[in-house]
Amino acid sequence: MGNIRTIITVLLFCLFSGISEDGYASQFYGGELNYTYISGDANSATYRITYKIYRNCKSYSDLNEPYIWFFNTIERTPPTNQFKIKLDQVSKRRLDNTKATFCGMNPPDVCCDLIEYAADVVLPASDKGYLVYISDCCRAADQKNLSYESWNSGSEMATGVIVPGQALTYVTKIPPPGTALVNSSPVMINDSSLTACLDKPYSYRFRYSDPDGDELRFSFGKAIGKTGEGNTLLDEIPYANGYTVAEPFGIGSGFSIDPVTGVLTGTPRKTGNYTIVLEIGEYRNGNLINVHRAEFDLVVMECRAYLPAQPVICSKAPAFFSNNPNASSLSHRWDFGVDGTDTDQSNAVYPVFQYPAAGEYTVMLALSNATGCKDTVRTVVKYFPDLSIDFSYKDSICSGEPIVLTNLSSFPSGSITSYQWQYISGRGTQVFSRSRDASLGYSFNDSVRVGYSVQLTITTDKGCSASMVKVPFVYPVPNAYAGPDTTISFDVPYEMPVKKSQVNSYLWQPAFGLSDTRIASPYVTGGQNQCYTITVWGYDSVCIRKDEVCITYGRGPAVHVPTAFSPNGDGINDRLKFRPVQVKVISIEVFNRYGNKVFATDDPAASWDGRVNGSLPDGGAFIWVVKGIGPNNTPFNQSGSVLLIR
C-alpha cells in the first residue's frame, strides 16, 4: 500500500450517555464515516476518509487502534480487492458542554472529548464501488430501543480489566463510477449533544451540507452490530419490543423526522438512552446515488425543577436548601412557609433559614430565567428541635449492685416510640434492653473502679432520633473480714488477721488495747475481753464494709473449751469452739461415750456443730482431745469433756 498517504483526520463527536459515569463498556455513543473526493482519473481516485465517534469523557475504557476496512464490492458479494489502514491520532481536546434547546430548569451536563485522525487513500477504479467500515466496542449500555443480542457481544479494556459490552459498526459506501463519477458524502455542520427532557417538547435539526450540491433526504434506519475483520456481511441489530425503524422512540410516541429539513420533533415519554440511526439519501438530478449513515444517542432525562427531600431537623440547627441547578442563569425565589411573616424569603441559590418554632413547613421555590421559562416546586420541612435525651444512674455503684438506668428523655412535639440500651465494649456493642428504663448486669472482679459505657438511642413518631453515651463506674467492695472470735494470751500481743490492700482505708473501734486504729492489722494487748469493729473504705472511699471480732483473754499454753453447748439453731452457743492460747494446734478430735470419733480437724478456727453422721443426737457428754506444740516447741496435749444440750 505504498500509494497510500496517511494524513488522518477523525473527528470525535461526543454525546452524553446518562448511564453510569465510570463509562465501563459504554464509551461510544454514536459516530459516522465520511469520505471526500480529492482527485482522480480513469484508473484511480484519491479520497480523504474521516471517522467521527462520540465518546463519554468520563469513560475509563481504552481506545483501540482504529483500522478501517475497504472492499471493492457491494454488501454481501465477494470482493476482488480488500485492505485496511491504521489511523494515527493527531489531536485531542475537551469540548465545551452543549445544552439542549429546551426550557428546562435542570438540563443534564455533558462532558465530551474530541479526538482527530485523518487518512488520504488512493482507491483503484472499481465498477462495484467500495464498502468501507470500522467495527469496535462498546456501545453505550442499556439502549432502550435496541435488542440485546448475544452474537453482538464484545469487550473493552478499562483500567486493566476486560469489560463486556455490545459492539458496533460504522459504515459508508462509495458509489461506483457508473452511478457517480465524482462524489463526496454529506458533512454534519452542527455537531452537538442530543439531550431531551421527559414530557417536554423536543426539536433538533440535523444540519448537513453536501459538497457536490446533492439534494438530501432524511429517514431512520437500523444499527449495525459487530463485524469480523474482512467480512462483508453486515448484520443489523433488531429493535426491542415496542420500537421500530419508523418509530425508534416507541410505537405511538409521536416522534418523526422531516425528510427535507432533517428536523427531529416529538415529546419523550420515557427516560433512557435511544439510538438514532440516520440515513441520508443523496439525490442528483432526481436520482438516488448513495445513502450516508450516521448514528446518534438521544438521552432523555428528568429535567424539571426539584427539591431533594429534606431530612427531619431534630435540633436547633438551621435548614439548608439546594435544588442542584445546572443552569447558573436561573433566578431563585424561596418562601420557607412561616405563616404571618414576609421575612421568610430568599433569592439565594443555596439559602439557609432558621425556623422560629417546632412544626412542619411547606417550602416553595420559584425558578425563572431571562427567556421567560418558569417552574415551581415544593417540599416539606419537618423541624422538631425540642427532642431531649438524657438518663441518670447512681453516681457510685458498688460491686454486686445492678446499674439502674433511669430514662430522662422528653419530646414535647410528639412521643418517643422506641428505646434501645446498648453496652459498648472493646468487643463491640450489645443491646441489653428496649424498655424505657433499664438495668445492666455486669462482671466485676477488679480492685479498682471500672467504667461501663452505656448508650441510649431513642426514636420518635416524627422521625427524629438521638443517642447519648454515659459511663457509670463500678467500685470494688473491700474485704472487711476481721477474723474469727478468738482467745488470746495475756502475755503475748495478738495481730488482727486482716489482709492489707493499698487502695483501702481502715478504722478500728474502740481504740482500747489496739496498737493503731488506722491500719489493717493492729496488735491487741489490752488484757480485757473486748469486741472490736473494723470499718474498711474501698477504692476512692466509695464502698464501705464493716465486721466485728471478739477477743477474750486466757492463760496458756492451753486450749479454752466451754463445758457445754446447745446446737438448737437459736444463734446462741450453737457450735463447740476451741480457743488455743500459746498453742499451735496439730489436731482436734471429739469422741462419743463409746469411744467413736465424731469430729476431727487440724484448723484451730474450726468448730463442731454437734452433728454425728449428719444428725443431731439427743444430747449427752462427749470427750475432746487436742494435740499441738507449746512454747519452746514442747509437745502439747489436752483433753476434756463437754455436754451437748438439746
C-alpha positions in Angstrom: 0.0 0.0 0.0 2.8 2.4 -0.8 0.4 4.5 -2.7 -1.5 5.4 0.4 -0.7 8.8 2.0 -1.5 8.9 5.7 -2.9 12.3 6.7 -5.7 11.3 9.0 -8.5 13.5 10.4 -11.0 11.7 12.5 -13.4 13.9 14.5 -14.7 12.5 17.7 -18.2 13.9 18.3 -19.3 13.4 22.0 -22.7 12.7 23.2 -23.9 12.5 26.8 -24.9 9.0 27.9 -26.9 9.2 31.1 -25.5 5.8 32.1 -23.0 5.2 34.9 -20.3 7.8 35.0 -17.5 5.3 35.2 -18.0 4.6 31.5 -17.1 0.9 31.6 -18.2 -0.8 28.4 -20.0 2.3 27.3 -17.7 4.8 25.8 -19.2 5.1 22.3 -22.4 7.0 21.8 -22.6 7.2 18.1 -20.5 8.1 15.1 -20.1 8.0 11.3 -17.6 7.5 8.4 -17.2 10.3 5.8 -15.3 10.4 2.5 -14.3 13.5 0.5 -13.2 13.2 -3.2 -9.9 14.9 -3.8 -8.7 13.9 -7.3 -8.8 11.0 -9.8 -8.6 9.6 -13.3 -9.8 6.6 -15.1 -7.6 4.3 -13.1 -7.9 5.5 -9.5 -9.3 8.2 -7.2 -7.9 9.8 -4.0 -10.3 10.2 -1.1 -9.9 11.6 2.4 -11.6 9.3 4.9 -13.0 10.9 8.1 -14.0 8.9 11.1 -16.3 10.6 13.7 -17.1 8.9 17.0 -18.9 10.3 20.1 -17.2 9.3 23.4 -18.0 9.9 27.1 -15.1 11.9 28.5 -15.7 10.2 31.9 -15.0 6.7 30.4 -12.0 4.8 31.8 -12.1 2.5 28.7 -9.1 2.4 26.4 -9.5 3.4 22.7 -8.4 0.6 20.4 -6.1 1.3 17.5 -8.6 2.2 14.7 -8.4 0.1 11.5 -10.7 0.9 8.6 -11.6 -1.8 6.0 -12.0 -1.2 2.3 -13.7 -3.7 -0.1 -14.3 -3.1 -3.8 -17.8 -4.6 -3.6 -21.3 -4.0 -2.6 -22.5 -5.6 0.6 -22.7 -9.5 0.8 -20.8 -10.1 -2.5 -17.2 -11.3 -2.7 -14.6 -8.5 -3.2 -11.7 -8.7 -5.7 -9.7 -6.3 -3.6 -9.7 -5.6 0.1 -7.3 -3.9 2.6 -7.3 -2.0 5.8 -5.4 1.1 7.1 -4.5 2.1 10.6 -5.3 5.5 11.8 -2.9 7.6 13.8 -4.2 10.1 16.4 -3.1 13.7 15.7 -5.0 15.7 18.3 -7.4 15.5 21.3 -9.3 18.3 23.1 -12.2 18.6 25.5 -15.4 20.0 24.0 -17.4 22.7 25.8 -20.6 21.4 27.3 -23.6 21.9 25.0 -27.1 22.4 26.2 -30.3 21.2 24.7 -32.6 23.9 23.3 -35.5 23.2 25.7 -36.8 25.4 28.6 -35.5 23.2 31.4 -34.7 24.0 35.0 -32.0 21.4 35.4 -30.6 20.4 32.0 -28.2 17.5 32.1 -24.5 18.2 31.9 -22.4 17.0 29.0 -18.7 16.0 29.1 -17.1 15.1 25.8 -13.7 14.7 24.2 -12.8 15.4 20.6 -10.1 13.2 19.0 -8.8 13.8 15.5 -7.4 11.3 12.9 -7.1 11.6 9.0 -6.2 9.4 6.1 -5.9 10.1 2.4 -6.3 6.9 0.4 -5.9 6.1 -3.3 -8.6 3.6 -4.4 -8.2 1.7 -7.7 -11.2 2.1 -10.0 -13.9 -0.4 -9.3 -17.2 -0.9 -11.2 -18.8 -2.0 -7.9 -17.7 0.9 -5.8 -16.4 0.5 -2.3 -17.8 -0.7 1.0 -15.9 1.0 4.0 -16.4 0.3 7.7 -14.9 0.2 11.1 -16.0 -2.2 13.9 -15.3 -1.6 17.6 -16.7 -1.9 21.1 -18.6 -0.9 23.0 -21.9 0.8 22.5 -23.4 2.8 25.4 -25.1 0.4 27.8 -28.8 -0.1 28.1 -30.0 1.3 24.8 -33.7 1.4 25.4 -34.8 0.8 21.9 -32.3 -1.8 20.8 -32.5 -5.6 21.4 -29.6 -7.1 23.3 -28.0 -9.7 21.0 -25.6 -12.3 22.3 -23.9 -12.5 18.8 -23.1 -8.8 19.2 -21.0 -9.2 22.3 -17.6 -7.5 22.6 -15.3 -6.2 25.2 -13.1 -3.2 26.2 -10.1 -2.8 28.4 -11.0 -0.5 31.4 -8.1 0.2 33.8 -6.6 -3.1 33.0 -9.9 -5.1 33.3 -11.7 -6.7 30.4 -15.3 -5.4 30.4 -18.0 -6.9 28.1 -20.4 -4.8 26.1 -22.4 -4.5 22.8 -20.3 -4.0 19.7 -21.0 -1.6 16.8 -20.0 -1.0 13.2 -20.0 2.4 11.4 -20.2 2.0 7.6 -20.3 4.1 4.4 -20.4 3.3 0.7 -18.5 5.0 -2.2 -20.7 4.6 -5.3 -19.2 3.1 -8.5 -18.3 5.4 -11.4 -21.3 4.3 -13.3 -23.5 5.8 -10.6 -21.5 8.9 -9.7 -18.1 9.5 -11.2 -17.3 12.1 -8.5 -19.0 12.1 -5.1 -18.3 13.2 -1.5 -20.5 12.2 1.4 -22.6 14.8 3.3 -20.9 16.5 6.3 -22.7 17.5 9.5 -22.2 21.2 10.4 -23.9 21.5 13.8 -22.2 18.9 16.0 -23.9 18.9 19.4 -25.0 16.6 22.1 -28.6 15.2 21.9 -30.3 15.5 25.2 -34.0 15.9 25.9 -36.3 16.4 28.9 -39.0 14.0 29.8 -42.5 15.2 28.9 -41.2 18.4 27.3 -41.5 19.1 23.5 -38.2 18.4 21.8 -36.9 19.6 18.4 -33.5 19.2 16.8 -32.3 19.8 13.3 -29.6 17.5 11.8 -27.9 20.0 9.6 -25.8 18.5 6.8 -24.2 20.1 3.8 -23.3 18.3 0.6 -20.0 19.2 -1.2 -21.5 18.2 -4.5 -24.7 20.1 -4.1 -26.8 16.9 -4.0 -30.3 17.1 -2.6 -30.6 15.3 0.8 -33.5 13.3 2.2 -33.6 12.1 5.8 -35.1 8.9 7.3 -34.5 6.4 10.1 -32.5 3.2 9.7 -31.2 0.2 11.7 -28.0 -0.1 13.7 -25.3 -2.5 12.6 -23.6 -4.8 15.1 -20.2 -6.5 15.3 -18.5 -7.3 12.0 -15.5 -9.6 11.8 -12.3 -8.5 10.0 -12.6 -8.9 6.3 -16.3 -9.8 6.5 -18.7 -8.0 4.1 -21.8 -9.4 5.8 -23.2 -6.5 7.9 -25.7 -7.7 10.4 -28.4 -5.3 11.7 -29.4 -5.2 15.3 -33.2 -5.7 15.8 -35.2 -3.1 17.6 -36.5 -4.0 21.0 -40.2 -4.9 21.5 -42.4 -1.8 21.1 -39.8 0.0 18.8 -39.5 0.0 15.0 -37.4 1.6 12.3 -40.2 4.1 11.6 -40.7 4.8 15.4 -37.3 4.3 17.1 -38.7 6.1 20.2 -41.6 3.8 20.7 -44.8 3.0 18.8 -47.2 5.8 19.2 -44.5 8.1 20.7 -45.2 10.8 18.0 -41.6 11.3 17.1 -40.8 12.0 13.5 -38.1 13.4 11.3 -38.8 15.8 8.4 -37.3 14.2 5.3 -36.4 17.5 3.7 -35.2 19.7 6.7 -33.8 16.9 8.9 -35.7 18.3 11.9 -36.4 15.7 14.6 -39.5 16.5 16.7 -41.5 14.8 19.5 -42.2 14.7 23.2 -40.3 11.9 25.0 -42.5 10.0 27.5 -39.8 7.7 29.0 -36.3 8.4 30.2 -33.3 6.4 28.9 -30.8 6.2 26.0 -32.2 5.9 22.5 -30.1 5.1 19.4 -30.9 7.2 16.3 -29.7 5.7 13.0 -29.9 8.4 10.4 -30.0 7.5 6.7 -29.3 10.5 4.4 -30.2 9.8 0.8 -28.2 11.8 -1.8 -30.2 12.7 -4.9 -28.6 14.1 -8.0 -30.8 15.1 -10.9 -33.6 13.4 -9.2 -31.8 10.1 -8.9 -30.6 8.4 -5.7 -26.9 7.9 -6.0 -26.0 6.9 -2.4 -27.2 6.6 1.2 -25.0 8.1 4.0 -25.3 6.7 7.5 -24.8 8.3 10.9 -25.6 7.1 14.4 -26.5 9.2 17.5 -27.6 8.7 21.1 -30.5 10.8 22.3 -30.6 10.9 26.1 -33.9 11.5 27.8 -33.7 12.6 31.4 -35.9 14.1 34.1 -35.1 17.8 33.9 -37.8 19.6 35.9 -37.0 21.6 38.9 -36.9 19.6 42.0 -36.0 19.8 45.7 -34.3 17.0 47.4 -36.3 15.6 50.3 -35.3 17.5 53.5 -34.1 15.4 56.4 -36.0 15.9 59.6 -34.3 18.6 61.7 -34.2 17.4 65.3 -32.0 20.1 66.8 -31.9 23.9 66.8 -29.7 23.9 63.7 -30.9 25.9 60.7 -32.2 24.4 57.5 -30.0 24.3 54.4 -31.6 24.3 50.9 -30.5 23.4 47.4 -32.2 22.4 44.1 -28.9 21.3 42.5 -29.3 23.6 39.5 -27.1 23.1 36.4 -28.1 26.4 34.9 -26.5 29.3 36.8 -28.6 31.8 34.9 -31.8 30.8 36.8 -33.3 33.2 39.3 -34.4 31.7 42.6 -37.1 32.9 44.9 -37.7 30.9 48.1 -40.6 31.0 50.5 -39.9 29.0 53.7 -43.5 28.6 54.7 -43.7 30.5 58.0 -47.2 32.0 58.3 -47.8 35.6 59.2 -44.4 36.9 58.1 -42.7 38.0 54.9 -39.2 37.7 56.3 -39.0 34.0 55.5 -37.9 34.6 51.8 -34.6 34.5 50.0 -33.2 34.9 46.5 -30.1 32.9 47.2 -29.3 29.7 45.2 -28.3 27.9 48.4 -30.2 29.6 51.3 -30.0 28.9 55.0 -33.0 29.6 57.2 -33.5 29.3 61.0 -37.1 28.3 61.8 -38.6 30.0 64.8 -40.6 27.1 66.3 -41.2 23.4 66.0 -43.6 22.3 63.3 -44.0 21.2 59.6 -43.5 23.9 57.0 -44.2 23.9 53.2 -41.3 25.4 51.3 -41.8 26.8 47.8 -39.1 27.5 45.2 -40.0 29.6 42.1 -37.4 29.4 39.3 -37.3 31.6 36.2 -34.8 32.8 33.5 -34.5 35.7 31.2 -36.3 34.0 28.4 -39.5 33.6 30.5 -39.1 30.0 31.4 -40.7 29.4 34.8 -41.1 26.4 37.2 -42.3 26.0 40.8 -41.5 23.2 43.2 -42.4 22.5 46.8 -41.1 20.4 49.6 -41.9 20.0 53.4 -39.5 20.8 56.2 -40.1 19.0 59.5 -38.5 21.0 62.3 -38.6 19.5 65.8 -35.8 21.0 67.9 -37.2 20.0 71.3 -36.0 16.4 71.4 -34.0 16.0 74.6 -32.2 12.8 75.5 -30.7 12.0 78.9 -30.6 9.3 81.5 -29.3 9.0 85.1 -27.9 6.4 87.4 -26.4 6.2 90.9 -23.1 8.1 91.0 -21.2 5.5 93.0 -22.1 1.8 92.3 -20.5 -0.9 94.5 -19.7 -4.3 93.0 -22.7 -6.6 93.3 -25.3 -3.8 92.8 -27.0 -3.7 89.3 -26.5 -0.5 87.3 -30.0 1.0 87.4 -30.6 3.4 84.5 -33.4 5.9 84.6 -34.5 7.5 81.4 -35.0 11.3 81.5 -35.6 11.9 77.8 -38.5 14.1 76.5 -40.1 15.2 73.2 -42.8 17.8 73.6 -43.5 17.8 69.8 -44.6 14.2 69.8 -43.9 10.9 71.5 -40.8 8.7 71.9 -41.7 5.4 70.2 -38.6 3.3 71.0 -35.7 2.9 73.4 -32.6 0.9 72.9 -29.9 0.4 75.5 -26.5 -0.8 74.4 -23.4 -1.8 76.3 -20.3 -0.8 74.5 -17.0 -2.6 74.9 -13.9 -3.5 73.1 -15.7 -6.4 71.6 -18.4 -4.3 70.1 -21.9 -3.4 71.2 -24.7 -5.4 72.7 -28.3 -4.5 73.2 -29.4 -5.4 76.7 -32.8 -3.6 76.9 -35.5 -2.0 74.9 -37.5 -0.7 77.9 -37.9 2.9 78.9 -35.7 2.3 81.9 -33.2 -0.4 82.2 -30.8 -2.3 84.4 -27.4 -3.5 83.4 -25.8 -6.6 84.8 -22.0 -6.9 84.6 -19.0 -8.9 85.7 -16.7 -7.2 88.1 -13.5 -8.6 89.7 -11.2 -5.7 89.8 -9.6 -3.9 92.8 -10.0 -0.5 91.2 -13.1 1.2 89.6 -14.2 0.1 86.1 -16.3 2.1 83.7 -19.2 0.5 81.8 -20.1 2.5 78.6 -23.9 2.7 78.1 -25.6 4.1 75.1 -29.2 5.1 74.9 -30.8 5.6 71.5 -34.3 6.9 71.1 -36.6 7.4 68.1 -39.8 9.4 67.9 -43.1 9.4 65.9 -41.8 12.4 63.9 -38.8 10.7 62.5 -36.3 12.1 65.0 -33.6 10.0 66.7 -30.9 10.8 69.2 -28.2 8.9 71.0 -26.2 9.5 74.2 -23.3 7.7 75.8 -22.5 7.8 79.5 -20.1 5.8 81.6 -21.2 4.6 85.0 -18.4 3.5 87.3 -18.5 0.4 89.4 -16.2 0.3 92.5 -14.8 -2.7 94.3 -16.3 -3.8 97.6 -13.5 -4.1 100.2 -12.7 -7.1 102.3 -13.7 -6.3 105.9 -13.3 -9.8 107.5 -11.7 -9.3 110.9 -11.2 -13.0 111.5 -12.9 -15.4 113.9 -13.6 -14.6 117.5 -10.6 -15.8 119.4 -9.0 -16.2 122.8 -5.5 -14.8 123.2 -2.8 -14.9 125.9 -2.5 -12.1 128.5 1.2 -12.1 127.8 1.6 -12.3 124.0 0.4 -9.5 121.7 -2.2 -10.7 119.1 -2.1 -9.3 115.5 -5.5 -8.9 113.9 -5.6 -11.2 110.8 -6.8 -8.6 108.2 -5.1 -8.7 104.7 -4.0 -5.2 103.8 -4.8 -3.6 100.5 -3.1 -0.5 99.1 -6.4 1.0 97.9 -8.3 0.6 101.1 -8.6 2.7 104.3 -9.2 1.2 107.8 -10.6 2.2 111.1 -10.8 0.0 114.3 -13.2 0.9 117.2 -12.9 1.1 120.1 -9.2 2.1 120.4 -8.7 0.3 123.7 -5.9 -2.2 123.6 -5.0 -1.6 119.9 -1.6 -0.5 118.7 -3.0 1.6 115.9 -6.7 2.1 114.8 -5.8 3.2 111.2 -4.1 0.1 109.9 -5.4 -3.2 108.7 -3.7 -5.4 111.3 -3.0 -3.7 114.6 -1.8 -5.6 117.7 -4.1 -6.3 120.6 -2.6 -6.1 124.2 -5.4 -4.8 126.3 -5.8 -7.7 128.7 -9.5 -7.1 128.8 -12.2 -9.0 126.9 -13.4 -6.8 124.1 -15.3 -6.8 120.8 -13.8 -4.7 118.0 -15.5 -3.3 114.9 -13.4 -2.7 111.7 -14.6 -0.2 109.0 -13.0 -0.6 105.6 -13.3 2.1 102.8 -12.5 0.8 99.3 -11.1 2.5 96.2 -11.8 6.3 96.3 -13.5 5.6 99.7 -16.8 4.9 97.8 -17.8 1.4 99.0 -17.7 0.6 102.8 -17.8 -2.6 104.7 -17.7 -3.5 108.4 -17.0 -6.6 110.5 -16.8 -7.4 114.2 -14.5 -9.7 116.1 -14.5 -10.5 119.9 -11.2 -11.0 121.7 -11.1 -12.9 125.1 -8.1 -13.5 127.2 -6.8 -16.7 128.8 -3.7 -18.2 130.3 -1.5 -20.5 128.3 -0.3 -22.7 127.0 -3.9 -24.1 126.9 -6.9 -24.7 124.8 -10.0 -23.0 126.2 -13.2 -25.1 125.5 -16.6 -24.5 127.0 -18.1 -27.2 129.2 -21.4 -27.2 127.3 -23.1 -26.0 124.1 -26.6 -26.2 122.6 -26.8 -26.7 118.8 -30.5 -25.8 118.6 -30.3 -23.1 115.9 -31.1 -20.1 118.2 -27.8 -18.4 117.3 -26.5 -18.7 120.9 -23.7 -21.1 121.7 -24.7 -23.3 118.7 -21.2 -24.6 118.0 -18.4 -26.0 120.0 -15.4 -23.7 119.6 -11.7 -24.3 120.5 -9.6 -21.3 121.5 -5.9 -22.1 121.7 -3.6 -19.8 123.7 0.2 -20.1 123.0 -0.5 -23.5 121.3 0.0 -24.4 117.7 -2.8 -26.9 117.1 -2.0 -30.1 115.2 -5.3 -31.9 115.7 -8.6 -31.7 117.4 -10.8 -34.8 117.9 -14.2 -35.3 119.6 -15.4 -38.8 120.7 -18.7 -40.1 122.0 -19.1 -42.1 125.2 -18.4 -45.3 123.2 -15.1 -44.0 122.0 -16.2 -43.4 118.4 -14.7 -40.4 116.8 -17.5 -37.9 115.7 -15.4 -34.9 114.7 -11.8 -34.1 113.7 -9.9 -31.1 112.3 -6.5 -29.5 112.2 -7.9 -26.0 111.9 -8.0 -24.2 115.3 -10.6 -21.9 113.9 -13.0 -24.7 113.1 -15.9 -25.6 115.3 -18.2 -28.6 115.7 -22.0 -28.2 115.0 -22.8 -31.2 117.2 -23.9 -33.5 114.3 -23.0 -37.1 114.2 -23.3 -38.7 110.8 -25.3 -35.7 109.7 -27.9 -35.8 112.5 -28.0 -34.2 115.9 -28.0 -36.7 118.9 -30.4 -36.3 121.7 -27.7 -35.0 124.0 -25.0 -36.2 126.3 -21.4 -36.0 127.2 -18.5 -36.0 124.6 -14.7 -36.2 125.1 -12.4 -33.8 123.2 -8.7 -34.2 122.7 -6.3 -31.5 121.4 -2.7 -32.2 120.3 -0.2 -29.5 119.4 3.0 -27.7 120.1 3.5 -25.4 123.0 6.2 -22.8 123.8 9.8 -23.7 123.0 8.4 -26.4 120.7 7.3 -28.6 123.5 4.6 -31.2 122.8 1.1 -30.2 124.0 -1.8 -32.5 124.8 -5.0 -31.5 126.5 -8.4 -33.2 126.8 -11.7 -32.6 128.5 -15.4 -33.2 128.3 -18.3 -31.2 127.0 -22.0 -31.6 127.4 -24.3 -31.3 124.3 -27.6 -30.0 125.4 -30.8 -30.3 123.3 
